[in-house]
Amino acid sequence: MGRRKNNPSLVQELIDGRWTMDQAEFEEKYASLSSSDRSLVSDAIYGMEDELIPNDDESDDEALSVYDAALIWMSHGKDEDYMYGYTEEELEAAL
């Protein structure tokens, strides 16, 4: 398999549609990217998390929704460190 070419328009499409695009479609398109383009998409998604995850100064009453938690969990490769107190079943159902 040859080296993949950079695809700036697909990178932007994935960044813009991350929270609204169908999961399977996102994963298929993401898998087609070059490694440098994947890094661009990942960096952008991680930056978005700062807006979604409550910081320590915010009230505990403002818990992360299961939908936001599911998107973050998926963007981290479904790593258990990013489950935010939800079960795998709850997160999968929210995707």
Contact map, one row per residue, 1 for C-alpha under 8 A:
11100000000000000000000000000000000000000000000000000000000000000000000000000000000000000000000
11110000000000000000000000000000000000000000000000000000000000000000000000000000000000000000000
11111000000000000000000000000000010000000000000000000000000000000000000000000000000000000000000
01111100000000000000000000000001110000000000000000000000000000000000000000000000000000000000000
00111110000000000000000000000000110000000000000000000000000000000000000000000000000000000000000
00011111000000000000000000000000110110000000000000000000000000000000000000000000000000000000000
00001111111000000000000000000000110010000000000000000000000000000000000000000000000000000000000
00000111111100000000000000000000000010000000000000000000000000000000000000000000000000000000000
00000011111110000000000000000000000000000000000000000000000000000000000000000000000000000000000
00000011111111000000000000001000000000000000000000000000000000000000000000000000000000000000000
00000011111111100000000000000000100011011000000000000000000000000000000000000000000000000000000
00000001111111110000000000000000000000001000000000000000000000000000000000000000000000000000000
00000000111111111000000000000000000000000000000000000000000000000000000000000000000000000000000
00000000011111111100000001001100000000001000000000000000000000000000000000000000000000000000000
00000000001111111100000000000000000000001001100000000000000000000000000000000000000000000000000
00000000000111111110000000000000000000000000000000000000000000000000000000000000000000000000000
00000000000011111111100000000000000000000000000000000000000000000000000000000000000000000000000
00000000000001111111100001000000000000000000100000000000000000000000000000000000000000000000000
00000000000000011111100000000000000000000000000000000000000000000000001000000000000000000000000
00000000000000001111110000000000000000000000000000000000000000000000000000000000000000000000000
00000000000000001111111011000000000000000000000000000000000000000000000000000000000000000000000
00000000000000000001111111000000000000000000000000000000000000000000000000000000000000000000000
00000000000000000000111111100000000000000000000000000000000000000000000000000000000000000000001
00000000000000000000011111110000000000000000000000000000000000000000000000000000000000000000000
00000000000000000000111111111000000000000000000000000000000000000000000000000000000000000000000
00000000000001000100111111111100000000000000000000000000000000000000000000000000000000000000000
00000000000000000000001111111110000000000000000000000000000000000000000000000000000000000000000
00000000000000000000000111111111000000000000000000000000000000000000000000000000000000000000000
00000000010001000000000011111111100000000000000000000000000000000000000000000000000000000000000
00000000000001000000000001111111100001000000000000000000000000000000000000000000000000000000000
00000000000000000000000000111111100000000000000000000000000000000000000000000000000000000000000
00010000000000000000000000011111110000000000000000000000000000000000000000000000000000000000000
00011110001000000000000000001111111111000000000000000000000000000000000000000000000000000000000
00111110000000000000000000000001111111000000000000000000000000000000000000000000000000000000000
00000000000000000000000000000000111111100000000000000000000000000000000000000000000000000000000
00000100000000000000000000000000111111110000000000000000000000000000000000000000000000000000000
00000111001000000000000000000000111111111000000000000000000000000000000000000000000000000000000
00000000001000000000000000000100111111111100000000000000000000000000000000000000000000000000000
00000000000000000000000000000000001111111110000000000000000000000000000000000000000000000000000
00000000001000000000000000000000000111111111000000000000000000000000000000000000000000000000000
00000000001101100000000000000000000011111111100000000000000000000000000000000000000000000000000
00000000000000000000000000000000000001111111110000000000000000000000000000100000000000000000000
00000000000000000000000000000000000000111111111000000000000000000000000000000000000000000000000
00000000000000100000000000000000000000011111111100000000000000000000000000000000000000000000000
00000000000000100100000000000000000000001111111110000000000000000000000000100000000000000000000
00000000000000000000000000000000000000000111111111000000000000000000000000000000000000000000000
00000000000000000000000000000000000000000011111111100000000000000000000000000000000000000000000
00000000000000000000000000000000000000000001111111110000000000000000000000000000000000000000000
00000000000000000000000000000000000000000000111111111000000000000000000100000000000000000000000
00000000000000000000000000000000000000000000011111111100000000000000000000000000000000000000000
00000000000000000000000000000000000000000000001111111100000000000000000000000000000000000000000
00000000000000000000000000000000000000000000000111111100000000010001000000000000000000000000000
00000000000000000000000000000000000000000000000011111110000000010000000000000000000000000000000
00000000000000000000000000000000000000000000000001111111110001110000000000000000000000000000000
00000000000000000000000000000000000000000000000000001111110000000000000000000000000000000000000
00000000000000000000000000000000000000000000000000000111111000000000000000000000000000000000000
00000000000000000000000000000000000000000000000000000111111000000000000000000000000000000000000
00000000000000000000000000000000000000000000000000000111111101000000000000000000000000000000000
00000000000000000000000000000000000000000000000000000001111111000000000000000000000000000000000
00000000000000000000000000000000000000000000000000000000011111100000000000000000000000000000000
00000000000000000000000000000000000000000000000000000000001111100000000000000000000000000000000
00000000000000000000000000000000000000000000000000000100011111110000000000000000000000000000000
00000000000000000000000000000000000000000000000000000100000111111000000000000000000000000000000
00000000000000000000000000000000000000000000000000011100000001111101100000000000000100000000000
00000000000000000000000000000000000000000000000000000000000000111111100000000000000000000000000
00000000000000000000000000000000000000000000000000000000000000011111110000000000000001000110010
00000000000000000000000000000000000000000000000000000000000000001111111000000000000000000010011
00000000000000000000000000000000000000000000000000010000000000011111111100000000000000000000000
00000000000000000000000000000000000000000000000000000000000000011111111110000000011100000010000
00000000000000000000000000000000000000000000000000000000000000000111111111000000001000000011011
00000000000000000010000000000000000000000000000000000000000000000011111111100000000000000000001
00000000000000000000000000000000000000000000000010000000000000000001111111110000010000000000000
00000000000000000000000000000000000000000000000000000000000000000000111111111111011000000010000
00000000000000000000000000000000000000000000000000000000000000000000011111111110000000000000000
00000000000000000000000000000000000000000100100000000000000000000000001111111100000000000000000
00000000000000000000000000000000000000000000000000000000000000000000000111111110010000000000000
00000000000000000000000000000000000000000000000000000000000000000000000011111110000000000000000
00000000000000000000000000000000000000000000000000000000000000000000000011111111011000000000000
00000000000000000000000000000000000000000000000000000000000000000000000011011111111000000000000
00000000000000000000000000000000000000000000000000000000000000000000000010000111111000000000000
00000000000000000000000000000000000000000000000000000000000000000000000000000011111100000000000
00000000000000000000000000000000000000000000000000000000000000000000100110010111111100000000000
00000000000000000000000000000000000000000000000000000000000000000000110010000111111111110010000
00000000000000000000000000000000000000000000000000000000000000010000100000000000111111000000000
00000000000000000000000000000000000000000000000000000000000000000000000000000000001111100000000
00000000000000000000000000000000000000000000000000000000000000000100000000000000001111110110000
00000000000000000000000000000000000000000000000000000000000000000000000000000000001011111110000
00000000000000000000000000000000000000000000000000000000000000000000000000000000001001111111000
00000000000000000000000000000000000000000000000000000000000000000000000000000000000000111111100
00000000000000000000000000000000000000000000000000000000000000000100000000000000000001111111110
00000000000000000000000000000000000000000000000000000000000000000110110010000000001001111111111
00000000000000000000000000000000000000000000000000000000000000000000010000000000000000011111111
00000000000000000000000000000000000000000000000000000000000000000000000000000000000000001111111
00000000000000000000000000000000000000000000000000000000000000000110010000000000000000000111111
00000000000000000000001000000000000000000000000000000000000000000010011000000000000000000011111
